[in-house]
């Protein structure tokens, strides 16, 4: 796999400017965004004429990379330290944690009282309950791309060059996890890890380059490889009922029906870079990426390419659903939209 192929997602999510997303294929994983200025505040946007109202609209130099909900409480994070919070299911958003960092926040996770955001240079922010966000020492300087936490406070974050961090106290302190990657790869490389999911039962699932999906049932002490392929996996979403979906390079979409132990490909007809996935028990699946958004109403058996709004011309990188209904997507120009349920 070439350096360009390895850097697609890492470059995308660290450039932090929608206008440069089309150049992501030509950048290496070391590409970084400007960090000297604070982002311009997002402003509420009027609902569009489609079924996808734009809830919040930023500027050309803004970007939101990750969104997560626990109930109707949501957090979205993005370029240059932007952090937005919602308490009404994503209908309105408020900028918080202003001035804490100029570095980009690339992943966010929340469950119960635990809220964690991660980003460039090993950055970790944490908020417990309604407390203010504060920096936490991670012990790493690698770019952290994703984080997940469960109700019990078991958390895991992953990132560049095989970085894995685990916390057992809701993100208050972190320990590095060292993996012998030669057990899973034929070449001596430390793969970028793009996403992580921590189940209520304490199973940690990580995904990344080379189509890797690894699972640990003992808080990261040992790992079992459950998938290996050609295309990088950029997002993995597991439901409590054991159904999961994963998406990535070259239009990759996979599904699991046994809690993530086995995976199978779902043909989509897409060759796009797919960055985010969400699914519901009724069979609805939404996949978002670079100039591509796909929707299925039958658990991925068939797909429809969405062309309404800017789905075919812009990028969205993360999807989450509040308890009160609707689906929220975040992406280019600091934009937040809601899709009707």
C-alpha positions as CSV (number, residue, x, y, z in Angstrom):
1,X,0.0,0.0,0.0
2,X,1.4,3.4,-1.0
3,X,2.1,6.4,1.2
4,X,-0.7,8.2,-0.6
5,X,-3.2,5.5,0.1
6,X,-2.1,5.3,3.7
7,X,-2.7,9.0,4.1
8,X,-6.1,9.6,2.6
9,X,-8.1,9.8,5.9
10,X,-5.3,11.1,8.0
11,X,-4.8,14.0,5.7
12,X,-8.5,14.6,5.2
13,X,-9.3,15.0,8.9
14,X,-6.2,17.0,9.8
15,X,-6.3,19.6,7.0
16,X,-9.4,21.0,8.6
17,X,-10.5,23.1,5.7
18,X,-13.2,22.0,3.4
19,X,-11.7,23.7,0.4
20,X,-8.6,21.5,0.7
21,X,-10.4,18.2,1.0
22,X,-10.0,17.5,-2.7
23,X,-6.2,17.7,-2.2
24,X,-6.2,15.0,0.5
25,X,-5.1,12.3,-1.9
26,X,-1.8,14.2,-2.4
27,X,-0.9,14.7,1.2
28,X,0.9,12.4,3.6
29,X,-0.3,11.6,7.1
30,X,1.9,14.4,8.5
31,X,-0.2,17.1,7.0
32,X,-1.5,19.5,9.6
33,X,-3.9,22.5,9.6
34,X,-3.2,26.1,10.5
35,X,-3.3,26.3,14.3
36,X,-2.7,30.0,15.1
37,X,-6.2,31.3,15.0
38,X,-9.4,30.4,16.7
39,X,-12.3,29.3,14.6
40,X,-15.0,31.8,13.6
41,X,-18.2,31.0,15.5
42,X,-20.9,29.0,13.7
43,X,-24.2,30.7,13.1
44,X,-27.6,29.2,12.9
45,X,-28.8,28.5,9.4
46,X,-32.3,28.6,8.1
47,X,-33.8,25.2,7.2
48,X,-33.4,24.3,3.6
49,X,-36.2,23.4,1.3
50,X,-35.2,19.7,1.3
51,X,-35.8,17.2,4.1
52,X,-32.3,17.9,5.4
53,X,-32.4,21.3,7.2
54,X,-29.0,22.9,7.8
55,X,-29.0,23.4,11.6
56,X,-25.7,25.2,11.8
57,X,-23.4,26.8,9.1
58,X,-19.8,27.9,9.6
59,X,-17.3,29.5,7.3
60,X,-15.2,28.1,4.5
61,X,-12.3,27.6,6.9
62,X,-14.2,25.6,9.4
63,X,-14.7,21.8,9.5
64,X,-16.4,19.4,11.9
65,X,-15.0,15.9,12.1
66,X,-16.9,14.0,14.7
67,X,-20.3,14.0,16.4
68,X,-21.7,11.7,19.2
69,X,-25.0,11.5,21.2
70,X,-26.0,10.0,24.4
71,X,-29.8,10.4,24.6
72,X,-30.4,13.9,23.3
73,X,-27.2,15.3,24.6
74,X,-24.6,15.7,21.8
75,X,-21.1,16.9,21.2
76,X,-19.5,17.8,17.9
77,X,-15.8,18.6,17.4
78,X,-13.6,20.0,14.7
79,X,-10.8,22.1,13.4
80,X,-8.8,24.5,15.6
81,X,-10.3,23.3,18.8
82,X,-13.9,23.8,18.0
83,X,-16.3,22.0,20.4
84,X,-20.1,22.4,20.2
85,X,-22.7,21.0,22.5
86,X,-26.4,20.3,22.2
87,X,-29.0,19.4,24.8
88,X,-32.0,19.2,22.6
89,X,-31.2,16.3,20.2
90,X,-29.2,18.4,17.8
91,X,-31.7,21.1,17.1
92,X,-29.5,23.8,18.5
93,X,-25.8,24.0,19.3
94,X,-23.6,26.1,21.6
95,X,-19.8,26.6,21.3
96,X,-18.1,25.5,24.5
97,X,-14.5,24.9,25.6
98,X,-13.5,28.2,23.9
99,X,-9.8,29.0,24.0
100,X,-8.6,25.7,25.5
101,X,-6.6,24.6,22.4
102,X,-5.8,25.8,18.9
103,X,-5.3,22.1,17.9
104,X,-7.9,20.2,15.9
105,X,-10.2,17.9,17.7
106,X,-10.8,14.8,15.6
107,X,-12.9,12.4,17.6
108,X,-15.5,12.5,20.4
109,X,-17.3,10.0,22.6
110,X,-19.8,10.3,25.4
111,X,-21.8,7.9,27.6
112,X,-23.6,8.8,30.8
113,X,-21.5,11.2,32.7
114,X,-18.3,10.6,30.6
115,X,-17.4,12.9,27.8
116,X,-14.1,12.7,26.0
117,X,-12.7,14.5,22.9
118,X,-9.3,13.7,21.2
119,X,-7.2,15.3,18.6
120,X,-3.8,16.4,17.3
121,X,-0.5,15.8,19.2
122,X,-2.1,13.4,21.7
123,X,-4.6,16.0,22.8
124,X,-7.4,14.7,25.1
125,X,-10.1,16.9,26.6
126,X,-12.5,15.5,29.3
127,X,-15.7,16.6,31.0
128,X,-17.4,14.7,33.7
129,X,-21.1,15.4,34.1
130,X,-21.7,19.1,33.6
131,X,-18.2,20.1,34.6
132,X,-16.1,22.3,32.3
133,X,-13.9,20.7,29.7
134,X,-10.2,20.4,30.7
135,X,-7.1,18.9,29.2
136,X,-5.9,15.5,30.4
137,X,-2.4,14.1,30.0
138,X,-2.4,11.3,27.4
139,X,1.3,10.4,27.5
140,X,1.2,10.3,23.7
141,X,2.1,12.8,21.0
142,X,0.5,10.8,18.2
143,X,-2.5,12.2,16.4
144,X,-5.6,10.7,18.1
145,X,-8.4,10.1,15.6
146,X,-11.2,8.5,17.5
147,X,-12.4,7.7,21.1
148,X,-15.2,5.6,22.6
149,X,-16.3,5.2,26.2
150,X,-19.0,3.0,27.9
151,X,-21.2,3.6,30.9
152,X,-18.8,2.0,33.3
153,X,-16.0,4.4,32.2
154,X,-13.9,2.1,30.1
155,X,-12.5,4.2,27.3
156,X,-10.2,3.7,24.4
157,X,-8.6,6.1,21.9
158,X,-6.7,5.2,18.7
159,X,-4.7,7.1,16.2
160,X,-1.7,7.4,14.0
161,X,1.0,4.8,13.7
162,X,-0.7,2.2,15.8
163,X,-1.5,4.4,18.8
164,X,-3.9,2.8,21.3
165,X,-4.7,4.3,24.7
166,X,-7.0,2.8,27.3
167,X,-8.6,4.4,30.4
168,X,-10.6,2.6,33.1
169,X,-11.8,5.8,34.9
170,X,-13.8,7.7,32.3
171,X,-10.7,9.3,30.7
172,X,-9.2,10.7,33.9
173,X,-5.9,8.8,33.2
174,X,-4.6,6.8,30.3
175,X,-2.3,3.9,29.6
176,X,-0.6,3.0,26.3
177,X,-1.3,-0.3,24.7
178,X,1.6,-1.9,22.8
179,X,0.7,-4.2,20.0
180,X,3.1,-6.5,18.1
181,X,1.8,-5.6,14.6
182,X,3.9,-8.2,12.9
183,X,1.4,-10.8,14.2
184,X,-1.3,-9.2,12.0
185,X,0.6,-7.7,9.0
186,X,3.2,-9.2,6.7
187,X,5.3,-6.0,6.7
188,X,6.9,-4.2,9.6
189,X,4.6,-1.1,9.8
190,X,2.6,0.5,12.5
191,X,-0.8,0.9,10.9
192,X,-3.0,4.0,11.4
193,X,-6.0,3.2,13.4
194,X,-9.1,5.3,12.5
195,X,-11.9,4.2,14.7
196,X,-12.7,2.4,18.0
197,X,-15.9,1.1,19.7
198,X,-16.2,0.1,23.4
199,X,-19.2,-2.0,24.1
200,X,-21.3,-2.0,27.3
201,X,-19.8,-5.4,28.1
202,X,-16.2,-4.0,27.8
203,X,-15.1,-5.4,24.5
204,X,-12.9,-3.0,22.6
205,X,-13.0,-3.1,18.8
206,X,-10.5,-1.1,16.7
207,X,-10.3,-0.6,12.9
208,X,-7.9,1.0,10.5
209,X,-5.4,0.4,7.7
210,X,-5.1,-2.8,5.7
211,X,-8.7,-3.6,6.5
212,X,-7.8,-4.4,10.1
213,X,-10.4,-5.1,12.7
214,X,-9.1,-6.3,16.1
215,X,-11.0,-7.0,19.2
216,X,-10.0,-7.2,22.9
217,X,-12.1,-8.6,25.8
218,X,-9.5,-7.8,28.5
219,X,-9.1,-4.0,28.2
220,X,-6.4,-4.2,25.5
221,X,-4.1,-6.8,27.1
222,X,-4.7,-9.3,24.3
223,X,-6.2,-8.9,20.8
224,X,-7.9,-11.2,18.2
225,X,-7.9,-10.2,14.6
226,X,-11.3,-10.7,13.0
227,X,-10.7,-9.0,9.6
228,X,-7.9,-8.2,7.2
229,X,-8.4,-6.7,3.7
230,X,-7.0,-4.2,1.2
231,X,-9.0,-1.0,1.9
232,X,-8.6,1.0,5.0
233,X,-11.6,1.1,7.4
234,X,-12.4,4.6,8.5
235,X,-15.5,4.1,10.7
236,X,-17.1,1.3,12.6
237,X,-20.5,1.4,14.3
238,X,-21.8,-1.4,16.5
239,X,-25.3,-1.6,17.9
240,X,-26.4,-3.1,21.2
241,X,-28.2,-5.9,19.3
242,X,-24.9,-7.1,17.8
243,X,-25.3,-5.7,14.3
244,X,-22.4,-3.6,13.0
245,X,-21.3,-1.7,9.9
246,X,-17.9,-0.6,8.8
247,X,-16.9,1.8,5.9
248,X,-13.8,2.9,4.2
249,X,-11.7,3.3,1.1
250,X,-12.9,2.5,-2.4
251,X,-16.6,2.4,-1.4
252,X,-16.0,-0.3,1.2
253,X,-19.1,-1.2,3.3
254,X,-19.2,-4.3,5.5
255,X,-21.6,-5.6,8.0
256,X,-21.5,-8.0,11.0
257,X,-24.5,-9.7,12.7
258,X,-22.6,-11.4,15.6
259,X,-21.2,-8.5,17.6
260,X,-18.3,-7.9,15.3
261,X,-16.7,-11.3,15.3
262,X,-17.2,-11.9,11.6
263,X,-17.7,-9.5,8.7
264,X,-18.9,-9.6,5.1
265,X,-18.8,-7.1,2.2
266,X,-21.9,-5.3,1.0
267,X,-21.8,-4.3,-2.7
268,X,-22.7,-0.6,-3.1
269,X,-21.5,0.4,-6.5
270,X,-19.5,3.2,-4.9
271,X,-15.7,3.9,-5.2
272,X,-15.7,6.9,-2.9
273,X,-13.8,7.5,0.3
274,X,-16.5,6.7,2.9
275,X,-16.0,8.2,6.3
276,X,-19.0,7.6,8.5
277,X,-21.8,5.1,9.0
278,X,-25.0,4.9,11.1
279,X,-27.7,2.2,11.3
280,X,-31.0,1.5,12.9
281,X,-32.8,-1.8,13.8
282,X,-35.5,-1.1,11.2
283,X,-32.9,-1.7,8.4
284,X,-32.1,1.9,7.7
285,X,-28.4,2.6,7.0
286,X,-26.7,5.9,6.1
287,X,-23.1,6.2,4.9
288,X,-21.4,9.5,4.4
289,X,-18.1,10.4,2.8
290,X,-16.3,12.6,0.2
291,X,-18.9,13.7,-2.4
292,X,-20.9,10.6,-1.6
293,X,-23.8,9.7,0.7
294,X,-25.6,6.4,0.5
295,X,-28.8,5.2,2.1
296,X,-30.3,1.7,2.5
297,X,-33.7,0.8,3.7
298,X,-33.1,-3.0,3.8
299,X,-30.0,-3.4,6.0
300,X,-27.6,-2.9,3.1
301,X,-29.1,-5.3,0.6
302,X,-29.7,-2.4,-1.8
303,X,-28.4,1.1,-1.8
304,X,-29.5,4.5,-3.2
305,X,-27.1,7.4,-3.8
306,X,-28.4,10.6,-2.2
307,X,-28.1,13.6,-4.5
308,X,-30.3,16.1,-2.6
309,X,-28.6,19.1,-1.0
310,X,-24.8,19.0,-1.2
311,X,-24.4,15.3,-0.7
312,X,-22.8,14.8,-4.1
313,X,-20.5,17.8,-4.1
314,X,-19.2,18.2,-0.5
315,X,-18.1,15.9,2.4
316,X,-19.6,14.7,5.6
317,X,-17.4,12.7,8.0
318,X,-19.5,11.6,11.0
319,X,-23.1,10.5,11.7
320,X,-25.0,10.1,15.0
321,X,-28.6,9.9,16.1
322,X,-30.2,11.5,19.2
323,X,-32.8,9.6,21.2
324,X,-35.6,12.0,20.1
325,X,-35.3,11.1,16.4
326,X,-33.6,12.3,13.3
327,X,-30.0,11.7,12.2
328,X,-27.2,14.3,12.5
329,X,-24.3,14.7,10.1
330,X,-21.3,17.0,10.4
331,X,-18.6,18.0,8.0
332,X,-17.5,20.7,5.6
333,X,-17.6,24.4,6.5
334,X,-18.6,23.6,10.1
335,X,-22.0,22.5,8.8
336,X,-24.5,20.4,10.8
337,X,-27.5,18.9,9.1
338,X,-30.4,16.8,10.3
339,X,-32.0,14.0,8.2
340,X,-35.5,13.1,9.1
341,X,-36.0,9.6,10.6
